[in-house]
Amino acid sequence: MTTYKELFGKSVKFLSSDPTEDAEGQVWYNSTTGTFRSVVASAAWSSAAPLITAKARYTQGGAGIQNAALAIGGWITGVTNQTEEYNGSGWSTGGTLGTARYGIYTGGTQTAAFAATGKTTVAVTDTEEYDGSTWTAGGAVSNARFLGSSCGIQTAALIYGGVSPPETNVTEEYNGTAWTSGGNLNTARNTAFSSGTQTAGLASGGGPGSGNTAATEHYDGSTWTTVNSMNTARRSGAPSISGTQTSSLAFGGYTTVQVTNTESYDGTNWSNSPASLGTARYGLGGAGTASSALAFGGQNNTATQYTNTEEYNFSASVITAAVFSSGGNANTPRRQIGYTGAGTQNAFMVYGGFNGSFVNASEAYNGSSWTATPSLNSARGQLAGFGIQTAAVACGGDGTVTTTEEYNGSSWTTVTGMSTGRYEFGGSGIESAGLALQGDQGPSTPYGVTCEEYNGSTWTAGGSANNARRANSGVGTQTATITAGGQIPGSPSATAKVESYDGTSWSEVGNLNIARSQNAIIGGPNGQASSVVTGGAPYLSISEQWNGINMVSGANMVTDHSFHGAGGTSASGLVGLGQNGPSPPYGSVFTEEYNGETSALNYKTITTS
């Protein structure tokens, strides 16, 4: 009798707990649960950070792989020239197309993509090439059309089908300079699923007119051949555009309604996947491969457009997306608060603020509920705070006061004030090494650049920022802080600028994708390396993630927040109180808990049935 070790080259282990690594394909006996266990690979879609702007991409408009993808052009309330780049965590703004359009034929990689034809108000012949930052003109297509299919790379591309109108079966090949005619499809169609290369292309599904087909064809570099059909006839779905002729995915689309179906292709047969999209939609974009794909944007049949992004993985790990969820309500509604940005999700604190008048109330959060703590000595709003729940600092506030107080876990004590009074400013750091960031410093300096450093007893001048602003926020340590957003002179007043502080000087390091003010940042003491920018005016629920290099889109909050507080880390954070729209007018009691993306092994118990 053949043994398990002879079959798989491994022995069955005897363990008291499940292993946390190097477990795929291994079988072990868990002596604690009394069961045989293993880790197995499975297919699943999971939510990911949304697009910055909701768009219908009309099947194409995608390029690249799951952690280096592009969303190109599309339709918002009209055609758009926007490009968004996905890095595996979130979306950021890329270079704009020279010609805004939808129904584009696209392919290639994030740093070497092509975008051909498409529709403005009419079908165009334009081709553009992307180098990772800028689109430039390429060779013109011979046949103007839109809503077709494409595959390949920037220097060896293939486009086929689409609407010219009417539906066409024309194929064209691109060498990076010029387009030439290829073999015609057997079935003229629009919005078909596509992937592969110029000499091994795949076309499946799509719409002859307003109907649907399941027909699949292979291209060998000169001729299309009909092969086995898909299981579900549909159009306007998305493919794993970097997949191959022998290994590809098709997901979403439209039958008589938008669908969630996913099918996988092995070069011969289509199989229904047990994994379905979380959001049924069509007109979406796709990227990636048959084992690691990306779905984004799209719409439903009531023309609701989506920012939703989902990741598909055939993996031994189960991915749980980052998410905000409702926490316990605070006792005193308010906005313009001070808070312990270096606090944790289960040990956070807010103090002061405004709810029609200035308040001195202080509250602590334990991970589920808020408890009143001793009040500030001086009631005020638009103050800044930093530190932790048992060692906090409250400084400045309305009226450009210099007042500073320290909290030791049981009472507030007034200490040496700041050198410059200020309000609507940010704070970062801990009690013994804090930072006050810019803000309104009086009638002559409503938008400040100066900062101050606190050493636990006195304030001294810090480095001046590059951009004058107020209503900005900060996170990190005294020697490694970032500040993002805020109000600047002029119109529009909100800024997207992000600056980094090294303990001596400030440097511009990037931009938010959405300019905002009165926002807050989750990140704690590691904020400069990893943080989540939350909310802001005018009443945003949108968040962005800073990864130490740039800002990308993040999970949306449950409710809108501005003039709010935030603390904890990018793995486990908190957003609290603030303004949640024009009503209530003077602040809220709402709290939200943030949990970052996690990945865990897919454990299975082995049974005889």
Secondary structure, DSSP 4 states (H G I P E B T S, - for coil): ---HHHHHS-PPEEESS--SSS-BT-EEEETTTTEEEEE--EEEEEEEPPPSS--B--S--EEEETTEEEEE--BSSSB---EEEE-SS-EEE-PPPSS--BS-EEEEETTEEEEE--BSSSB---EEEE-SS-EEE-PPPSS--BS-EEEEETTEEEEE--BSSSB---EEEE-SS-EEE-PPPSS--BS-EEEEETTEEEEE--BSTTS----EEEE-SS-EEEEPPPSS--BS-EE-TT-BTTBEEEE--BSSSB---EEEE-SS-EEE-S---SS--BS-EEEE-SSEEEEE--B-TT--B---EEEEEEESEEEE--EEEE-PPPSS-BBS-EE-TT-BTTBEEEE--BSSSB---EEEE-SS-EEEEPPPSS--SS-EEEEETTEEEEE--TTT---EEEE-SS-EEEEPPPSS--BS-EEEEETTEEEEE--B-STT-SSB--EEEE-SS-EEE-PPPSS-BBS-EEEEETTEEEEE--B-SSSS-BEEEEEEE-SS-EEEEEEEEEEEBS-EEE-GGGTTTSEEEE--BTTB--EEEE-SS-EEE-PPPSS-BBS-EEEE-SSEEEEE-SB-SSSSTT-B--EEEEE--EEEE-EEEE---
